[in-house]
Structure formats: structure tokens, C-alpha cells
């Protein structure tokens, strides 16, 4: 689904979010082709958790609208929307994009925002050809304006070719949005959530058959039920209900 020739319109709207309907390879080529020193721009990879939050907090939508690329990171949403007859963008998860892009970044300056030191050390050992720099801001960044500003300034001042935001949503998207408004900032930002945790070996991904069936969420919940059960079993199903209502409205009209 993410690797064939381009198909369909370049943008597909789902629940009011404009998704980039492109292949993973096209995303990588676009990122690598950006000239050195280009003004900072970023990529977002909303999943069901993001979409549920956007339904509750529409004020966050401009953050996704400003992104250079908005990639759907939910096979479950894609499958459900497709069954309902809704136009469906290609799925490119933050983990898949991270895994495919990192091998292309040898000899490039890459910043990582987030990750514990031990996890970052594993990442560096796995990709020794990349010139990594690391900053792990304190927790509750959205409630600490000076800390938030320090994280923004770190990104602006390092001028990395690529910056991976591994802070979780919506913190990483809000930080990328803030950086994009600073004239000092250059490079490409990628809001990839747990993507680096997977490629570093910190967490294991679901088997491919589960990912293709839209069941990766079940694998993740089994690994951390206390933290994720409420999200996957209570909050995220609201997105599926919203999709069903959207499909019903389409049929009525």
C-alpha cells in the first residue's frame, strides 16, 4: 500500500484532515532532495489517537495544516474508512518511515529530541554513519514555557539536516510548529512518536500480519496495557464512530 506507483489525488481529506496520498519512497525522495539550509518544515504522522484529539480539540488543526506532509499512521482507520466507501489515503507509519529513512542519512547531521540516554546510545550504535546530536527535554514540556523554549532554541541553533521529534503527541507536533515559525530554523522535522524506539530495539513491533490487518494497536496494548488500554478501547473508537457518521452523511447527500 505504501510502495507502488502513485495512485489517486495527492491530497485526500478524512475527518477534516488533509492527508498526503503519496508512497513512502516518494516521501523519502522529497525529504532527501531538500536543499541544505532550506527553511525548516516538518512531517506529521497522525494515528487514531491524534485524530481523536483533533475531534475534541479542533484548535490543534493548524499544526497539521502547516506540515509539509501529513501521513496517515493507522492501518485500522484506512481499512475501516475503505469498508465504508470513504476515500482513503495511503498509510505510512512513523515507524516505517523512520526505518526506511535512517539508512539514507549517513554523514548527515541528525538531531533527536526525546529518548532516554540508554535508548539513544543504542540508536547511535545501530547507525554509526550518522552524526547524531541529542537533547532530551524534561517531562510536561507544555507546562514549562522556559523548557519548551530551550527545546525550540536547541533545534534552531543546531541546524541539523533532519530532526526527529520523539516526544509523543501533541507535544512533538506543537514543538515542531513552534520551530517552523522561527526564522533561524532549517532542515526537516519528523514527528514520529515511537518510531525511534522501534528502530533502536527499545520496543518490538507487531508481526507484519498484525500490521497489515490493522491490529498493531493490540500488540502495543498487550505490551503496556495500563498506559494504553484506555486510549485504544475507549478514546480511539470515537474516531471509527466519526468515520461511520461521515460515511452516512455522504450517502444522505
Helices and strands as residue ranges (DSSP letters): E 11-14, E 17-20, H 24-32, E 41-44, H 48-56, G 58-60, H 61-66, E 69-70, H 75-83, H 94-102, E 109-114, H 117-126, E 131-135, G 141-143, H 145-158, E 162-166, H 171-180, E 188-191, H 195-199, H 208-212, H 216-223, H 225-230, I 231-235, H 237-252
